[in-house]
């Protein structure tokens, strides 16, 4: 860790805070908070020592807020991001990070306001477009969501979350050709993220291509063994292929990871 007792050290830590916090929080697309890199996942008590040693530096607060957010301590994360913003009102990553926590707390209006503020400071900050687009998508405002994802892609053509989320919009519109193209782009940019495989598998099933769907669902379960939705998708693909015994096993496995997954329960009912 940089020596925080000199200006160069403070600058180095601030750079770490900006980059890693933006990566782990503001860039997160869907689902739970992203797994933070090791530097951000450091023990919160160690981060607290850095915060206390540098009370006027917003960077360490942003990093600790990210660690709190990853741990699910959302109120503590909000306090840190808000304090970072109070110290530096132009800290656009902190606004975007706070917006994601607000989204997790089901406070969409406040989240959008923070994303708006981040983008007013940094108009080409693509993670904020992705984050705001996700809020719009969850609210059913697909036109606004699509515009944000498209803008993020225009700014940064190597943002897999933007392609994934734009694909979800196309999928919701039953435009599975474009959806599959976007999911493929997301996979090419980040082949170790399981969510785009599941999304593409769902579109393949909608196109009556269970074999391609099964390949994608299998890829997702290899990447994340306890991914209940991927196992449920595996079951649907196997069911469509007439592999009833395998489908029953996959639906059961999905319920083993998430007993409340209704789609897996429905699948078991269909094949019994």
C-alpha positions as CSV (number, residue, x, y, z in Angstrom):
1,X,0.0,0.0,0.0
2,X,1.4,3.5,-0.8
3,X,2.9,5.5,2.0
4,X,0.0,7.9,2.9
5,X,2.3,10.3,4.7
6,X,3.4,12.0,1.5
7,X,1.6,13.6,-1.4
8,X,2.8,11.0,-3.9
9,X,1.4,8.2,-1.7
10,X,-1.9,9.9,-1.3
11,X,-2.1,10.4,-5.1
12,X,-1.3,6.8,-5.7
13,X,-4.0,5.6,-3.3
14,X,-6.5,7.9,-4.8
15,X,-5.8,6.5,-8.2
16,X,-6.3,3.0,-6.8
17,X,-9.6,4.1,-5.2
18,X,-10.9,5.6,-8.4
19,X,-10.1,2.7,-10.6
20,X,-11.0,-0.3,-8.4
21,X,-14.1,1.2,-6.8
22,X,-15.4,2.1,-10.2
23,X,-14.7,-1.4,-11.5
24,X,-16.3,-3.2,-8.7
25,X,-19.3,-1.1,-8.0
26,X,-20.3,1.4,-10.7
27,X,-19.6,-1.1,-13.5
28,X,-21.7,-3.9,-12.0
29,X,-24.5,-4.9,-14.2
30,X,-27.0,-7.2,-12.7
31,X,-27.3,-9.5,-9.9
32,X,-25.3,-9.1,-6.8
33,X,-22.4,-6.8,-6.2
34,X,-19.4,-7.8,-8.2
35,X,-16.5,-9.7,-6.5
36,X,-14.0,-7.0,-5.7
37,X,-10.3,-7.3,-6.7
38,X,-8.0,-8.4,-3.8
39,X,-6.9,-4.8,-3.2
40,X,-10.5,-3.7,-2.5
41,X,-11.4,-6.9,-0.6
42,X,-8.8,-6.1,2.0
43,X,-9.9,-6.3,5.6
44,X,-12.2,-3.3,6.3
45,X,-10.3,-2.6,9.6
46,X,-7.1,-2.1,7.5
47,X,-9.0,0.3,5.2
48,X,-10.3,2.1,8.3
49,X,-6.7,2.7,9.4
50,X,-6.0,4.4,6.1
51,X,-9.2,6.4,6.2
52,X,-8.4,7.6,9.8
53,X,-4.8,8.5,8.8
54,X,-6.1,10.6,5.8
55,X,-9.3,12.3,7.0
56,X,-9.3,14.8,4.2
57,X,-8.8,12.3,1.3
58,X,-11.9,11.0,-0.3
59,X,-10.1,8.2,-2.1
60,X,-9.7,5.8,0.8
61,X,-13.4,6.4,1.8
62,X,-14.4,5.4,-1.7
63,X,-12.4,2.2,-1.5
64,X,-13.8,1.3,2.0
65,X,-17.3,2.1,0.8
66,X,-16.8,-0.4,-2.0
67,X,-15.7,-3.0,0.5
68,X,-18.7,-2.3,2.6
69,X,-20.9,-2.6,-0.5
70,X,-19.5,-5.9,-1.5
71,X,-20.1,-7.2,2.1
72,X,-23.7,-6.1,1.9
73,X,-23.2,-3.4,4.6
74,X,-25.1,-0.9,2.4
75,X,-25.7,1.8,5.0
76,X,-22.0,1.9,5.9
77,X,-21.2,2.1,2.2
78,X,-23.6,5.0,1.7
79,X,-21.9,6.9,4.6
80,X,-18.5,6.4,3.1
81,X,-19.5,7.5,-0.4
82,X,-21.4,10.5,0.9
83,X,-18.4,11.6,3.0
84,X,-16.2,11.2,0.0
85,X,-18.5,13.3,-2.1
86,X,-18.6,15.9,0.7
87,X,-14.8,16.1,0.5
88,X,-14.8,16.2,-3.3
89,X,-18.1,17.3,-4.9
90,X,-16.7,16.4,-8.3
91,X,-15.8,12.8,-7.4
92,X,-17.9,11.2,-10.1
93,X,-17.0,7.6,-9.3
94,X,-18.2,8.0,-5.8
95,X,-21.6,9.3,-7.1
96,X,-21.9,6.3,-9.4
97,X,-20.9,3.9,-6.6
98,X,-23.4,5.4,-4.2
99,X,-26.0,5.2,-7.0
100,X,-25.5,1.4,-7.3
101,X,-25.9,1.0,-3.5
102,X,-29.1,3.1,-3.7
103,X,-30.3,0.8,-6.4
104,X,-29.6,-2.2,-4.2
105,X,-31.7,-0.5,-1.5
106,X,-34.6,0.0,-4.0
107,X,-34.3,3.7,-4.0
108,X,-34.3,4.2,-7.8
109,X,-35.1,8.0,-7.9
110,X,-32.1,8.7,-5.7
111,X,-29.9,6.3,-7.8
112,X,-30.8,8.0,-11.0
113,X,-30.1,11.4,-9.4
114,X,-26.6,10.2,-8.5
115,X,-26.0,8.8,-11.9
116,X,-27.1,12.1,-13.4
117,X,-24.7,13.9,-11.2
118,X,-21.8,11.6,-12.1
119,X,-22.5,12.1,-15.8
120,X,-22.8,15.9,-15.5
121,X,-19.2,15.8,-14.1
122,X,-17.9,13.1,-16.5
123,X,-20.1,12.9,-19.6
124,X,-18.1,10.0,-21.0
125,X,-18.1,7.8,-17.9
126,X,-19.6,4.7,-19.4
127,X,-20.2,2.7,-16.2
128,X,-22.7,5.4,-15.1
129,X,-24.6,5.0,-18.3
130,X,-24.7,1.2,-17.7
131,X,-25.8,1.7,-14.1
132,X,-28.5,4.3,-14.9
133,X,-29.7,2.1,-17.8
134,X,-30.2,-0.8,-15.4
135,X,-32.3,1.4,-13.2
136,X,-34.4,2.4,-16.1
137,X,-34.7,-1.2,-17.3
138,X,-35.9,-2.4,-13.9
139,X,-38.5,0.3,-14.0
140,X,-39.7,-0.8,-17.4
141,X,-38.5,2.4,-19.1
142,X,-36.9,0.4,-21.9
143,X,-36.5,3.3,-24.3
144,X,-34.4,5.3,-21.8
145,X,-32.5,2.1,-20.8
146,X,-31.7,1.2,-24.4
147,X,-30.4,4.8,-25.1
148,X,-28.1,4.5,-22.1
149,X,-26.7,1.2,-23.0
150,X,-26.1,2.3,-26.6
151,X,-24.3,5.4,-25.4
152,X,-22.1,3.3,-23.2
153,X,-21.2,1.1,-26.2
154,X,-20.4,4.2,-28.3
155,X,-18.1,5.5,-25.6
156,X,-16.5,2.2,-24.8
157,X,-16.9,-0.7,-27.3
158,X,-15.1,-3.0,-24.9
159,X,-17.7,-2.8,-22.0
160,X,-19.2,-6.3,-21.7
161,X,-21.9,-5.1,-19.3
162,X,-23.3,-2.6,-21.8
163,X,-23.6,-5.3,-24.4
164,X,-25.2,-7.8,-22.0
165,X,-27.7,-5.3,-20.8
166,X,-28.6,-4.0,-24.2
167,X,-29.1,-7.7,-25.2
168,X,-31.6,-8.1,-22.3
169,X,-33.6,-5.2,-23.7
170,X,-33.6,-6.7,-27.2
171,X,-34.6,-10.1,-25.5
172,X,-37.5,-8.4,-23.7
173,X,-38.7,-7.1,-27.1
174,X,-38.5,-10.7,-28.6
175,X,-35.7,-9.5,-30.9
176,X,-33.6,-12.6,-30.2
177,X,-31.3,-12.1,-33.3
178,X,-29.9,-8.8,-31.9
179,X,-30.0,-10.2,-28.4
180,X,-27.8,-13.1,-29.3
181,X,-25.4,-10.8,-31.1
182,X,-25.0,-8.7,-28.0
183,X,-24.7,-11.6,-25.6
184,X,-22.0,-13.0,-27.9
185,X,-20.2,-9.7,-27.8
186,X,-20.4,-9.7,-24.0
187,X,-19.0,-13.2,-23.8
188,X,-16.2,-12.4,-26.2
189,X,-15.2,-9.4,-24.0
190,X,-15.5,-11.3,-20.7
191,X,-15.7,-15.1,-21.2
192,X,-15.7,-15.9,-17.5
193,X,-18.9,-14.1,-16.7
194,X,-21.7,-16.7,-16.6
195,X,-24.7,-14.4,-16.9
196,X,-24.4,-13.7,-20.7
197,X,-24.3,-17.4,-21.4
198,X,-27.6,-17.9,-19.5
199,X,-29.1,-15.0,-21.3
200,X,-28.0,-16.2,-24.7
201,X,-29.2,-19.7,-23.8
202,X,-32.7,-18.3,-23.1
203,X,-32.7,-16.6,-26.5
204,X,-31.6,-19.8,-28.2
205,X,-34.5,-21.6,-26.6
206,X,-36.9,-18.9,-27.8
207,X,-35.5,-19.6,-31.3
208,X,-36.2,-23.3,-30.9
209,X,-32.5,-24.2,-30.7
210,X,-32.2,-26.3,-27.6
211,X,-28.8,-27.7,-28.5
212,X,-27.1,-24.3,-28.7
213,X,-29.0,-23.3,-25.5
214,X,-27.7,-26.4,-23.7
215,X,-24.1,-25.6,-24.6
216,X,-24.5,-22.1,-23.1
217,X,-26.2,-23.3,-19.9
218,X,-23.5,-25.9,-19.5
219,X,-20.9,-23.2,-19.9
220,X,-22.6,-21.1,-17.2
221,X,-22.7,-24.0,-14.7
222,X,-19.0,-24.7,-15.3
223,X,-18.2,-21.1,-14.5
224,X,-20.5,-21.0,-11.4
225,X,-21.5,-24.4,-10.1
226,X,-24.2,-23.0,-7.8
227,X,-26.0,-20.9,-10.4
228,X,-29.6,-22.0,-9.9
229,X,-31.0,-20.2,-13.0
230,X,-28.3,-21.8,-15.2
231,X,-29.3,-25.3,-13.9
232,X,-33.0,-24.5,-14.5
233,X,-32.1,-23.4,-18.1
234,X,-30.2,-26.6,-18.5
235,X,-33.3,-28.5,-17.5
236,X,-35.4,-26.7,-20.1
237,X,-33.0,-27.4,-22.8
238,X,-32.7,-31.0,-21.9
239,X,-36.5,-31.2,-21.7
240,X,-36.8,-29.8,-25.2
241,X,-34.3,-32.4,-26.4
242,X,-36.3,-35.2,-24.9
243,X,-33.7,-35.9,-22.2
244,X,-36.3,-36.3,-19.4
245,X,-34.1,-38.0,-16.8
246,X,-31.3,-35.4,-17.2
247,X,-33.9,-32.5,-17.1
248,X,-35.3,-33.9,-13.9
249,X,-31.8,-34.0,-12.4
250,X,-31.1,-30.4,-13.5
251,X,-34.3,-29.0,-12.2
252,X,-33.7,-30.7,-8.9
253,X,-30.2,-29.3,-8.7
254,X,-31.5,-25.8,-9.4
255,X,-33.9,-26.2,-6.5
256,X,-31.0,-27.4,-4.3
257,X,-29.3,-24.1,-4.9
258,X,-32.5,-22.0,-4.7
259,X,-35.5,-23.7,-3.3
260,X,-37.7,-20.8,-4.3
261,X,-37.0,-20.9,-8.0
262,X,-40.5,-21.3,-9.4
263,X,-39.4,-22.1,-12.9
264,X,-37.5,-25.1,-11.7
265,X,-40.6,-26.3,-9.7
266,X,-42.7,-25.8,-12.8
267,X,-40.2,-27.9,-14.8
268,X,-40.4,-30.8,-12.4
269,X,-44.2,-30.7,-12.6
270,X,-44.1,-30.9,-16.4
271,X,-41.9,-34.0,-16.6
272,X,-43.5,-36.0,-13.7
